[in-house]
Amino acid sequence: MARKKQTLKISHEIDVTLIGISCHLRSYRLSFAINKELGFNFRRIDDFLLPDGTTGNTLEFPFMLHEDADLKTHFCLIANHHPQGKLIPAIGQVDYFLLATEPLESGILDTVITKIRNIPQVLAAYRIDPSKVRDFGTLLAEMELHLLSSARKQGRP
């Protein structure tokens, strides 16, 4: 009797919404403009630290956080550029990422993107499929740890 070979396939579903933003503003200026346009309340938390594999240095990326009680999600605004490297090199044309920790409905997502595009200094804003970004799951896990450690430093649960 022939043996039947069984394989286990593990799918890593990434349930976040990722928006790429291209603009030449500093992170605090962009967060202020998004706050004004979308009614958010971004606040800066500790920079996101990422070790650089080539030089051994630690790269620091500005990290802003907005907690939205209505949508029951957190929005994170993260810079993609550092003078010595990029957070996600595969998407080098993007200056900032707006990450929603929960998937947004298409109507809400379209509204957010449209309002971001209304900011005069924003050159482009578009949805990025996180499942197509190489090693995004690992980066997302590191960001979640970063959020937890920042919350602990600020005395929040």
TORKOL-4160 file (C-alpha; in steps of 0.2 Angstrom, whole numbers, padded with zeros to 4 digits, m for minus):
157
<pt num="1" X="0000" Y="0000" Z="0000"/>
<pt num="2" X="0007" Y="0017" Z="m0005"/>
<pt num="3" X="0010" Y="0030" Z="0008"/>
<pt num="4" X="0002" Y="0046" Z="0006"/>
<pt num="5" X="0013" Y="0061" Z="0010"/>
<pt num="6" X="0005" Y="0075" Z="0020"/>
<pt num="7" X="0012" Y="0093" Z="0021"/>
<pt num="8" X="0008" Y="0106" Z="0033"/>
<pt num="9" X="0006" Y="0123" Z="0026"/>
<pt num="10" X="0007" Y="0138" Z="0038"/>
<pt num="11" X="0000" Y="0154" Z="0031"/>
<pt num="12" X="0005" Y="0170" Z="0040"/>
<pt num="13" X="m0010" Y="0181" Z="0038"/>
<pt num="14" X="m0006" Y="0199" Z="0041"/>
<pt num="15" X="m0021" Y="0208" Z="0046"/>
<pt num="16" X="m0016" Y="0226" Z="0046"/>
<pt num="17" X="m0019" Y="0241" Z="0034"/>
<pt num="18" X="m0003" Y="0249" Z="0026"/>
<pt num="19" X="m0003" Y="0266" Z="0017"/>
<pt num="20" X="0012" Y="0272" Z="0009"/>
<pt num="21" X="0015" Y="0291" Z="0009"/>
<pt num="22" X="0027" Y="0301" Z="m0002"/>
<pt num="23" X="0031" Y="0319" Z="0004"/>
<pt num="24" X="0046" Y="0329" Z="0009"/>
<pt num="25" X="0039" Y="0335" Z="0026"/>
<pt num="26" X="0048" Y="0331" Z="0042"/>
<pt num="27" X="0038" Y="0318" Z="0053"/>
<pt num="28" X="0031" Y="0331" Z="0065"/>
<pt num="29" X="0025" Y="0342" Z="0051"/>
<pt num="30" X="0017" Y="0328" Z="0042"/>
<pt num="31" X="0009" Y="0321" Z="0058"/>
<pt num="32" X="0002" Y="0339" Z="0062"/>
<pt num="33" X="m0005" Y="0340" Z="0044"/>
<pt num="34" X="m0014" Y="0323" Z="0046"/>
<pt num="35" X="m0020" Y="0327" Z="0063"/>
<pt num="36" X="m0028" Y="0343" Z="0056"/>
<pt num="37" X="m0035" Y="0334" Z="0040"/>
<pt num="38" X="m0041" Y="0318" Z="0049"/>
<pt num="39" X="m0045" Y="0324" Z="0066"/>
<pt num="40" X="m0031" Y="0312" Z="0073"/>
<pt num="41" X="m0020" Y="0316" Z="0088"/>
<pt num="42" X="m0003" Y="0309" Z="0084"/>
<pt num="43" X="0009" Y="0309" Z="0098"/>
<pt num="44" X="0028" Y="0305" Z="0096"/>
<pt num="45" X="0034" Y="0290" Z="0106"/>
<pt num="46" X="0051" Y="0282" Z="0106"/>
<pt num="47" X="0060" Y="0280" Z="0089"/>
<pt num="48" X="0059" Y="0263" Z="0081"/>
<pt num="49" X="0076" Y="0256" Z="0082"/>
<pt num="50" X="0082" Y="0244" Z="0069"/>
<pt num="51" X="0099" Y="0236" Z="0068"/>
<pt num="52" X="0108" Y="0239" Z="0051"/>
<pt num="53" X="0115" Y="0222" Z="0044"/>
<pt num="54" X="0129" Y="0230" Z="0034"/>
<pt num="55" X="0136" Y="0243" Z="0046"/>
<pt num="56" X="0131" Y="0236" Z="0063"/>
<pt num="57" X="0124" Y="0253" Z="0068"/>
<pt num="58" X="0107" Y="0255" Z="0075"/>
<pt num="59" X="0095" Y="0265" Z="0064"/>
<pt num="60" X="0082" Y="0276" Z="0072"/>
<pt num="61" X="0065" Y="0280" Z="0063"/>
<pt num="62" X="0053" Y="0293" Z="0070"/>
<pt num="63" X="0037" Y="0284" Z="0076"/>
<pt num="64" X="0020" Y="0293" Z="0080"/>
<pt num="65" X="0005" Y="0284" Z="0087"/>
<pt num="66" X="m0014" Y="0288" Z="0087"/>
<pt num="67" X="m0026" Y="0278" Z="0096"/>
<pt num="68" X="m0043" Y="0278" Z="0088"/>
<pt num="69" X="m0057" Y="0272" Z="0100"/>
<pt num="70" X="m0071" Y="0274" Z="0086"/>
<pt num="71" X="m0062" Y="0262" Z="0074"/>
<pt num="72" X="m0054" Y="0252" Z="0088"/>
<pt num="73" X="m0037" Y="0253" Z="0081"/>
<pt num="74" X="m0020" Y="0261" Z="0083"/>
<pt num="75" X="m0013" Y="0271" Z="0069"/>
<pt num="76" X="0006" Y="0272" Z="0067"/>
<pt num="77" X="0015" Y="0284" Z="0057"/>
<pt num="78" X="0033" Y="0278" Z="0054"/>
<pt num="79" X="0047" Y="0286" Z="0043"/>
<pt num="80" X="0055" Y="0275" Z="0030"/>
<pt num="81" X="0071" Y="0285" Z="0028"/>
<pt num="82" X="0086" Y="0286" Z="0038"/>
<pt num="83" X="0103" Y="0294" Z="0032"/>
<pt num="84" X="0111" Y="0277" Z="0032"/>
<pt num="85" X="0097" Y="0266" Z="0026"/>
<pt num="86" X="0078" Y="0263" Z="0024"/>
<pt num="87" X="0066" Y="0254" Z="0035"/>
<pt num="88" X="0058" Y="0244" Z="0021"/>
<pt num="89" X="0071" Y="0245" Z="0006"/>
<pt num="90" X="0059" Y="0236" Z="m0006"/>
<pt num="91" X="0048" Y="0251" Z="m0005"/>
<pt num="92" X="0061" Y="0265" Z="m0006"/>
<pt num="93" X="0050" Y="0278" Z="m0015"/>
<pt num="94" X="0039" Y="0279" Z="0001"/>
<pt num="95" X="0044" Y="0292" Z="0014"/>
<pt num="96" X="0031" Y="0287" Z="0027"/>
<pt num="97" X="0020" Y="0272" Z="0032"/>
<pt num="98" X="0003" Y="0274" Z="0040"/>
<pt num="99" X="m0001" Y="0258" Z="0048"/>
<pt num="100" X="m0018" Y="0253" Z="0055"/>
<pt num="101" X="m0016" Y="0239" Z="0067"/>
<pt num="102" X="m0033" Y="0232" Z="0062"/>
<pt num="103" X="m0040" Y="0230" Z="0044"/>
<pt num="104" X="m0050" Y="0245" Z="0039"/>
<pt num="105" X="m0066" Y="0244" Z="0029"/>
<pt num="106" X="m0064" Y="0249" Z="0011"/>
<pt num="107" X="m0075" Y="0265" Z="0013"/>
<pt num="108" X="m0065" Y="0271" Z="0028"/>
<pt num="109" X="m0048" Y="0267" Z="0019"/>
<pt num="110" X="m0053" Y="0277" Z="0004"/>
<pt num="111" X="m0058" Y="0292" Z="0014"/>
<pt num="112" X="m0042" Y="0291" Z="0024"/>
<pt num="113" X="m0031" Y="0290" Z="0008"/>
<pt num="114" X="m0042" Y="0304" Z="0000"/>
<pt num="115" X="m0039" Y="0316" Z="0015"/>
<pt num="116" X="m0021" Y="0312" Z="0015"/>
<pt num="117" X="m0019" Y="0316" Z="m0003"/>
<pt num="118" X="m0028" Y="0333" Z="0000"/>
<pt num="119" X="m0013" Y="0339" Z="0011"/>
<pt num="120" X="m0004" Y="0350" Z="m0001"/>
<pt num="121" X="0014" Y="0344" Z="0002"/>
<pt num="122" X="0009" Y="0326" Z="0000"/>
<pt num="123" X="0015" Y="0319" Z="m0017"/>
<pt num="124" X="0006" Y="0302" Z="m0017"/>
<pt num="125" X="m0003" Y="0291" Z="m0005"/>
<pt num="126" X="m0009" Y="0274" Z="m0009"/>
<pt num="127" X="m0013" Y="0257" Z="m0001"/>
<pt num="128" X="0001" Y="0244" Z="0000"/>
<pt num="129" X="m0003" Y="0225" Z="0001"/>
<pt num="130" X="0008" Y="0220" Z="0017"/>
<pt num="131" X="0008" Y="0202" Z="0011"/>
<pt num="132" X="0018" Y="0207" Z="m0004"/>
<pt num="133" X="0031" Y="0216" Z="0006"/>
<pt num="134" X="0046" Y="0204" Z="0010"/>
<pt num="135" X="0049" Y="0201" Z="0028"/>
<pt num="136" X="0035" Y="0212" Z="0033"/>
<pt num="137" X="0029" Y="0200" Z="0046"/>
<pt num="138" X="0045" Y="0200" Z="0055"/>
<pt num="139" X="0045" Y="0219" Z="0055"/>
<pt num="140" X="0027" Y="0220" Z="0061"/>
<pt num="141" X="0032" Y="0209" Z="0076"/>
<pt num="142" X="0046" Y="0221" Z="0080"/>
<pt num="143" X="0034" Y="0235" Z="0079"/>
<pt num="144" X="0022" Y="0227" Z="0091"/>
<pt num="145" X="0036" Y="0224" Z="0104"/>
<pt num="146" X="0041" Y="0242" Z="0102"/>
<pt num="147" X="0023" Y="0248" Z="0105"/>
<pt num="148" X="0022" Y="0237" Z="0121"/>
<pt num="149" X="0038" Y="0243" Z="0128"/>
<pt num="150" X="0033" Y="0261" Z="0124"/>
<pt num="151" X="0016" Y="0258" Z="0133"/>
<pt num="152" X="0025" Y="0251" Z="0148"/>
<pt num="153" X="0037" Y="0266" Z="0149"/>
<pt num="154" X="0022" Y="0277" Z="0149"/>
<pt num="155" X="0014" Y="0267" Z="0163"/>
<pt num="156" X="m0001" Y="0261" Z="0152"/>
<pt num="157" X="m0007" Y="0243" Z="0151"/>
